[in-house]
C-alpha cells in the first residue's frame, strides 16, 4: 500500500479543482491555519482533514484504502487477484473476484476497484475489446475523479493527486490507448503520472514499483514512435531506480530494453556503434540473470541473442 502526505494531497486537490484557500477553509479553520496545513507546518486533526476533503469532494480516508474496516479479510483475495493477473490467469482472477464482489463494501473506492479489475479481467478473457475495456475503466475512474479528462489535459505544473488504485486504472487506460492506435494518448497519461510522483504526495515501495513500470512503458511507447533517444533516457531512469532499490529482475529487464532500443536505432540510422551497444547491453542482461541464478530469464535471453545476432552468446 502506498503512503500519502495529507498536506500535499489537500494542496494539489485544491489547485486542481480551482478553489482558493479561503473557499476551502471557510467554516472549518482560519485561512492562516489552512495555509500552514498545506505547507506541512502544522499537524492536521482527523476531523479537520475529513471536513476539508468532503468540501473538495474527495476520499476522506487518510489511507485511501480500497478494503478497510470490516472488509479487511478481503485483502488476501485482492492480493490473489493481482497475482493471478500477473500470471495471465484471468479465469482464476475472475473466480476470486466473484467472492470479492459479494463481500466488499459499497464505497465509491470499492466500487471503483471492482469495476476496474472486472474490465481488465474481461479483456484478458477475450470477452470485451480494448475499446470497451477503456470505456469501463474510464467509468470506474470517474466514480472518484469525475473530472479526470480535464485534469489530463491541463498544461499547468500542478497535478491531481491520484491514489494508488486510480494510478493503476490510468496505466491500464494508457495500455488501451496503445492497443487501439492512440500512442499520443498513451504517452500523455504516462507523462502526467510521472508528474504526480514528482510532486511527492505519494511514496512507499508500491509507489516505486509503479513508477518503474510507468517509465518502462513510456520508454516502449517512445520507441514505437521512433523517439529512441527519449526512450534511452527513460530506460536509464529505470536502471537507476532498479539499482537503488535492489530490484535485480527489473534491472535485467531494463538492460534488455536498452538493447532493444539500440537495435532499433541501428536499423533506423545504420550506425555500427548502435549495433555494438545493443549487443553489449544484451550480454550484460544475460550475465546478470546468470549471476542472480534466474535460469528461466537467462535461457530466454540466450535464445533471443541467438535470434537477433545469429551467434551464441559468449560465456565469460
Backbone torsions as a table, in degrees:
resi	resn	phi	psi	omega
1	UNK	NA	136.6	179.6
2	UNK	-75.2	159.4	175.6
3	UNK	-107.3	147.5	-176.6
4	UNK	-126.4	141.0	173.8
5	UNK	-92.4	111.4	-172.9
6	UNK	-57.5	-41.9	-177.0
7	UNK	-64.4	-39.5	179.6
8	UNK	-70.3	-36.9	177.8
9	UNK	-61.4	-44.3	179.2
10	UNK	-63.4	-49.2	-176.7
11	UNK	-61.9	-47.5	-177.3
12	UNK	-67.6	-38.5	178.8
13	UNK	-65.1	-46.1	-179.5
14	UNK	-59.0	-45.6	-178.9
15	UNK	-67.6	-37.3	-178.6
16	UNK	-65.2	-37.5	-178.2
17	UNK	-88.9	-3.7	172.9
18	UNK	78.8	31.6	179.0
19	UNK	-104.5	149.9	177.0
20	UNK	-84.1	164.6	175.6
21	UNK	-62.3	-35.7	179.8
22	UNK	-64.1	-42.8	-177.3
23	UNK	-66.1	-38.0	-177.0
24	UNK	-77.4	-39.3	-173.1
25	UNK	-82.4	-15.5	-175.1
26	UNK	-55.2	124.2	178.9
27	UNK	79.8	-1.9	-179.3
28	UNK	-110.7	-51.5	178.7
29	UNK	-159.1	173.2	178.5
30	UNK	-71.2	158.2	177.8
31	UNK	-61.8	-37.7	179.7
32	UNK	-62.2	-44.7	178.1
33	UNK	-63.5	-42.1	180.0
34	UNK	-61.9	-41.1	178.6
35	UNK	-61.9	-41.4	178.6
36	UNK	-66.2	-36.5	177.5
37	UNK	-61.7	-47.8	-178.7
38	UNK	-62.5	-33.2	-179.4
39	UNK	-86.8	0.9	179.1
40	UNK	71.8	24.1	-177.0
41	UNK	-92.4	-7.5	177.3
42	UNK	-146.0	148.0	-179.8
43	UNK	-76.9	133.3	-178.0
44	UNK	-91.3	133.3	178.1
45	UNK	-77.1	153.9	-176.6
46	UNK	-58.1	-44.1	-178.0
47	UNK	-70.3	-33.4	176.7
48	UNK	-66.5	-43.2	177.9
49	UNK	-59.4	-44.0	-178.3
50	UNK	-62.6	-43.1	-179.5
51	UNK	-65.2	-41.2	179.8
52	UNK	-64.0	-45.6	-177.3
53	UNK	-70.5	-30.5	174.2
54	UNK	-64.2	-40.7	178.6
55	UNK	-66.1	-33.6	178.3
56	UNK	-84.0	0.4	-178.8
57	UNK	56.4	49.5	-176.4
58	UNK	-127.1	162.5	177.7
59	UNK	-53.9	127.8	-177.8
60	UNK	-87.9	-3.3	179.8
61	UNK	-84.9	120.3	-178.9
62	UNK	-59.9	-26.6	-175.9
63	UNK	-94.1	-5.7	178.0
64	UNK	51.8	39.0	-175.3
65	UNK	-74.5	141.1	173.3
66	UNK	-78.3	-48.8	177.6
67	UNK	-114.8	115.5	-179.7
68	UNK	-141.0	171.8	178.3
69	UNK	59.9	-125.6	-176.4
70	UNK	-69.5	-10.9	-178.5
71	UNK	-90.5	3.4	-171.8
72	UNK	-60.1	-28.7	179.7
73	UNK	-66.7	-16.2	-179.3
74	UNK	-82.6	-7.9	-178.0
75	UNK	-59.8	-36.5	177.3
76	UNK	-63.7	-39.0	177.7
77	UNK	-66.1	-40.2	178.7
78	UNK	-61.4	-43.9	178.1
79	UNK	-64.0	-39.2	179.3
80	UNK	-65.3	-36.8	177.4
81	UNK	-64.3	-45.8	179.2
82	UNK	-60.5	-40.5	-180.0
83	UNK	-66.2	-40.9	179.5
84	UNK	-65.8	-41.4	178.5
85	UNK	-64.5	-40.3	178.7
86	UNK	-60.3	-29.6	178.9
87	UNK	-95.0	7.6	179.9
88	UNK	61.9	24.4	176.7
89	UNK	-94.6	76.8	-173.6
90	UNK	-73.1	-27.2	177.6
91	UNK	-66.2	-43.2	176.7
92	UNK	-63.7	-43.8	179.4
93	UNK	-58.6	-40.3	-178.6
94	UNK	-66.4	-38.8	179.9
95	UNK	-67.3	-38.8	178.0
96	UNK	-68.6	-38.6	-179.9
97	UNK	-60.9	-31.5	177.8
98	UNK	-57.3	-42.4	178.1
99	UNK	-67.2	-39.8	180.0
100	UNK	-63.2	-42.9	-177.7
101	UNK	-62.8	-32.6	-179.4
102	UNK	-74.9	-25.4	-170.5
103	UNK	-117.2	-11.2	-176.4
104	UNK	-75.2	155.2	178.7
105	UNK	-70.2	174.0	-174.2
106	UNK	-107.1	25.7	176.2
107	UNK	-70.2	157.8	177.4
108	UNK	-56.0	-36.6	-179.5
109	UNK	-65.9	-40.8	178.8
110	UNK	-68.9	-40.9	176.6
111	UNK	-62.2	-39.5	178.7
112	UNK	-62.0	-43.6	179.4
113	UNK	-59.2	-49.2	-176.8
114	UNK	-63.2	-46.7	-178.3
115	UNK	-64.3	-42.7	-178.7
116	UNK	-65.4	-47.5	-179.4
117	UNK	-66.1	-37.9	179.2
118	UNK	-61.7	-40.8	178.6
119	UNK	-62.5	-43.1	-179.7
120	UNK	-65.1	-43.5	-179.6
121	UNK	-66.0	-44.8	-178.7
122	UNK	-62.6	-37.6	176.3
123	UNK	-68.1	-40.1	178.4
124	UNK	-62.8	-32.1	178.1
125	UNK	-86.7	3.0	177.2
126	UNK	76.2	17.4	-177.9
127	UNK	-84.2	-25.9	-179.5
128	UNK	-135.3	158.1	178.4
129	UNK	-81.1	169.2	176.9
130	UNK	-64.0	-35.1	178.0
131	UNK	-62.4	-44.2	179.9
132	UNK	-69.6	-39.3	176.7
133	UNK	-57.1	-43.7	-179.9
134	UNK	-61.5	-42.5	179.1
135	UNK	-61.1	-43.6	179.6
136	UNK	-66.2	-40.9	179.6
137	UNK	-64.7	-41.5	179.1
138	UNK	-65.2	-38.1	177.2
139	UNK	-63.5	-41.4	178.3
140	UNK	-62.9	-44.4	-178.8
141	UNK	-63.0	-38.8	-176.7
142	UNK	-74.9	-4.5	171.8
143	UNK	-65.0	-30.2	179.4
144	UNK	-116.5	-22.3	179.7
145	UNK	-131.5	75.4	-175.4
146	UNK	-61.0	-24.3	-177.7
147	UNK	-102.0	26.8	-173.3
148	UNK	-60.0	-34.3	-179.2
149	UNK	-67.3	-32.5	175.9
150	UNK	-67.4	-45.8	179.6
151	UNK	-63.4	-35.5	-178.8
152	UNK	-62.8	-35.8	-174.5
153	UNK	-97.0	3.3	176.5
154	UNK	-70.0	137.7	-179.3
155	UNK	-97.9	-1.6	-177.7
156	UNK	-72.8	164.0	-177.2
157	UNK	-70.3	-31.1	-179.1
158	UNK	-71.8	147.8	179.6
159	UNK	-127.9	161.0	176.2
160	UNK	-78.9	136.7	-176.6
161	UNK	-83.2	82.2	-179.9
162	UNK	-66.7	148.1	175.4
163	UNK	-79.4	170.6	179.3
164	UNK	-54.7	-47.4	-176.7
165	UNK	-71.9	-34.1	175.2
166	UNK	-63.6	-37.1	176.9
167	UNK	-63.3	-42.6	179.1
168	UNK	-62.6	-41.0	177.4
169	UNK	-62.6	-43.7	179.4
170	UNK	-62.9	-38.1	177.3
171	UNK	-62.1	-38.4	178.7
172	UNK	-73.1	-32.1	173.4
173	UNK	-64.5	-40.7	177.0
174	UNK	-60.3	-41.6	178.6
175	UNK	-63.3	-38.0	176.2
176	UNK	-63.1	-39.9	176.9
177	UNK	-59.4	-41.5	179.3
178	UNK	-63.6	-42.1	-176.9
179	UNK	-73.2	-20.1	-177.5
180	UNK	-106.2	18.2	174.6
181	UNK	76.7	32.9	178.6
182	UNK	-125.8	67.3	-177.9
183	UNK	-63.9	-30.1	178.7
184	UNK	-63.2	-41.9	177.6
185	UNK	-65.8	-36.6	176.8
186	UNK	-62.0	-50.1	-178.0
187	UNK	-64.3	-38.1	179.8
188	UNK	-60.7	-43.2	179.9
189	UNK	-66.3	-45.2	-179.0
190	UNK	-62.0	-41.9	178.7
191	UNK	-63.7	-39.7	177.9
192	UNK	-62.7	-42.7	-178.8
193	UNK	-66.9	-35.5	176.6
194	UNK	-64.2	-35.3	175.1
195	UNK	-63.3	-36.0	177.3
196	UNK	-58.0	-48.4	-179.1
197	UNK	-64.9	-35.3	-179.4
198	UNK	-65.4	-25.0	-179.6
199	UNK	-78.5	-11.5	169.1
200	UNK	75.8	11.0	-178.6
201	UNK	-78.6	-15.6	-176.8
202	UNK	-126.7	139.1	-177.6
203	UNK	-150.7	-178.5	-179.8
204	UNK	109.8	167.5	-176.0
205	UNK	-61.4	-41.3	179.0
206	UNK	-60.3	-38.6	178.8
207	UNK	-62.7	-42.0	178.9
208	UNK	-63.1	-43.8	179.7
209	UNK	-63.3	-40.2	177.5
210	UNK	-64.2	-42.7	180.0
211	UNK	-61.7	-42.5	178.7
212	UNK	-61.8	-43.6	179.6
213	UNK	-63.6	-41.9	179.6
214	UNK	-64.0	-45.0	178.6
215	UNK	-60.9	-41.3	-179.9
216	UNK	-67.0	-44.5	178.8
217	UNK	-63.0	-39.2	178.6
218	UNK	-64.9	-40.5	178.0
219	UNK	-59.7	-42.8	178.5
220	UNK	-65.4	-41.5	179.6
221	UNK	-62.3	-42.4	178.1
222	UNK	-66.2	-38.7	178.1
223	UNK	-62.2	-42.0	178.7
224	UNK	-65.3	-24.6	176.3
225	UNK	-89.1	5.9	-179.7
226	UNK	64.9	26.1	173.6
227	UNK	-97.0	68.0	-167.6
228	UNK	-68.6	-37.4	-178.1
229	UNK	-69.2	-34.7	174.1
230	UNK	-67.2	-36.5	178.2
231	UNK	-65.2	-38.3	177.4
232	UNK	-62.1	-41.5	179.5
233	UNK	-61.0	-43.9	179.5
234	UNK	-64.7	-41.4	-177.8
235	UNK	-68.9	-33.0	174.5
236	UNK	-62.3	-37.6	176.7
237	UNK	-63.7	-40.6	177.8
238	UNK	-61.9	-44.2	179.8
239	UNK	-61.4	-43.8	-178.5
240	UNK	-65.0	-43.6	178.8
241	UNK	-65.9	-40.4	179.6
242	UNK	-64.0	-39.0	176.8
243	UNK	-67.8	-45.6	-176.4
244	UNK	-60.6	-39.5	-175.1
245	UNK	-105.3	12.3	173.0
246	UNK	59.6	45.4	173.9
247	UNK	-96.7	84.9	-174.4
248	UNK	-60.6	-43.7	-178.9
249	UNK	-64.6	-44.1	-179.8
250	UNK	-64.3	-33.1	177.2
251	UNK	-65.9	-43.0	176.7
252	UNK	-56.9	-46.5	-177.9
253	UNK	-65.7	-40.3	-179.6
254	UNK	-64.1	-41.2	178.1
255	UNK	-64.7	-39.9	177.0
256	UNK	-65.8	-38.4	175.6
257	UNK	-59.1	-40.5	179.9
258	UNK	-62.4	-38.6	177.0
259	UNK	-61.2	-42.0	178.7
260	UNK	-60.6	-41.9	-179.4
261	UNK	-64.7	-44.9	-178.5
262	UNK	-69.0	-31.2	174.7
263	UNK	-63.7	-41.9	178.3
264	UNK	-68.2	-36.9	176.2
265	UNK	-61.3	-42.9	179.3
266	UNK	-62.2	-45.7	179.9
267	UNK	-64.3	-29.2	-178.1
268	UNK	-83.3	-37.7	-173.5
269	UNK	-116.6	-10.0	175.9
270	UNK	56.0	39.5	174.5
271	UNK	-99.3	123.9	-175.9
272	UNK	-57.9	-31.4	179.9
273	UNK	-57.9	-41.7	-179.1
274	UNK	-66.7	-37.6	177.9
275	UNK	-60.8	-46.0	-177.3
276	UNK	-68.8	-38.4	178.1
277	UNK	-64.8	-43.1	178.9
278	UNK	-60.4	-42.0	179.4
279	UNK	-65.4	-42.4	179.0
280	UNK	-63.2	-42.5	-180.0
281	UNK	-63.5	-39.2	179.7
282	UNK	-63.2	-43.0	178.8
283	UNK	-63.4	-39.7	179.2
284	UNK	-61.3	-42.3	178.6
285	UNK	-62.0	-40.9	179.9
286	UNK	-65.5	-46.0	-179.1
287	UNK	-64.0	-37.8	178.2
288	UNK	-66.5	-39.8	177.5
289	UNK	-62.3	-40.4	176.5
290	UNK	-63.1	-44.5	-178.7
291	UNK	-62.4	-33.4	178.9
292	UNK	-82.9	-3.7	-177.7
293	UNK	60.8	33.8	175.5
294	UNK	-92.6	82.3	-172.2
295	UNK	-66.6	-32.8	-179.6
296	UNK	-66.0	-48.4	178.7
297	UNK	-65.1	-41.2	179.8
298	UNK	-59.8	-41.2	180.0
299	UNK	-65.9	-40.2	177.8
300	UNK	-62.7	-42.7	179.8
301	UNK	-67.3	-38.3	178.2
302	UNK	-61.6	-46.7	179.6
303	UNK	-65.8	-38.2	178.3
304	UNK	-65.1	-40.0	178.6
305	UNK	-60.9	-43.8	178.3
306	UNK	-61.8	-39.2	-178.1
307	UNK	-70.1	-41.2	-175.7
308	UNK	-81.9	-35.8	-172.0
309	UNK	-113.3	2.7	174.2
310	UNK	55.2	36.6	177.5
311	UNK	-158.1	162.8	177.2
312	UNK	-78.5	145.2	178.8
313	UNK	-74.0	140.0	-177.6
314	UNK	-75.9	137.7	174.6
315	UNK	-98.9	122.1	-178.4
316	UNK	-116.0	NA	NA
